[in-house]
Amino acid sequence: MSEALLPRDTPVCLIDQHGTAVEDSEYRMPDAGRLREAYRALIEARRINDQASALVRQGRLAVYPSSHGQEACQVAASLVLGERDWLFPTYRDSVAVIGRGVSPADAMVLLAGDWHSGYDPNEHRVAPQATPLATQLLHAVGFAHAAKHRGEDTVVLALCGDGATSEGDFHEALNFAAVFHVPVVFFVQNNEFAISVPLSRQSAAPSLAHKAIGYGMPGQRVDGNDVAAVLAVLGEAVDRARAGGGPSLVEAHTYRMQAHTNADDDTRYRERADVQAWVDRDPVTRVRAYLMDQEALDEVAEEQFAAGAERIAAELRAALNNDADLDPEDLFRFVTAQRSPQLDEQWRMLRDEIARTAASDSATASDPVSTSGGTR
């Protein structure tokens, strides 16, 4: 029984880095239509990552944690879920959020420095992106527990990175999920670094997927840059949870090709040669090579996919180049259901200060002598 919970010694791979199919006794290759859909999404995902990074440099985004190189994980996470399923993402999972139907502009609201997540979680069945590590895992388990009590067939996919597995919330979430047998899949995108801390300083386990057996749930490892394998492994875990099989842990082995965020200098803790070694494992080029070899992709389709990605990028630019119409009272309006006297007092102080500043600016603008720099 315990051996059935252990992951493989090597990650599941269905398409190698050269685009060649790999036979597997347990997992089937997704059909060509499914892989074309995934490839289109990968093209869009890469373009979104590049455009968002450019918007940071232009000052239109406050921060952007790029998933460049991890797009196969992002795309598969959105594709394996059904209409009634829920996604609980992290701050690096904007592409997965967009894949669930959230507009790119709305998905970037939080990263632009606004006060809310930018989208209605209930409409898209996507929880707000979580910045604190692992806190969303507990929320995901609680949501899955409630869905089970209601008799729904909802499956919850909870995303996290390798750094989150060092948090106490990770342990509590997995333990509760296993004990109460809830329909949740924990998907760890192991990109080798928790900001500047390498995996070797986070865990001495053979793999992060091996942690699953300690909670009594199955664990599996997958090549996180092989979108076919991620679709197959994640899909199996989601189907298992929906059928009443309980939770599972999937670890995707991938790599963070760019810095943690625009505020990070990754040259301080990793060598360029190490990053370059992952270029040949790119998730976009390997599935493209496979589809071209299978004659399931041609130049016409590629041009259509690229054009679609450019439209998304253009819409994202246009949305973020518009200055937001901010209401300062929002700082106090949504803190509690009923505003306290202290918050009311703070709002009145700010309102009066804004009014005084506006009156002063108006007086200065209407005084020709003052605005010209002269004296009376």
Summary of the structure (lengths in Angstrom):
residues: 376
radius of gyration: 23.8
end to end distance: 92.4
largest distance: 92.4
contacts: 1218
relative contact order: 0.15
helix: 52%
strand: 10%
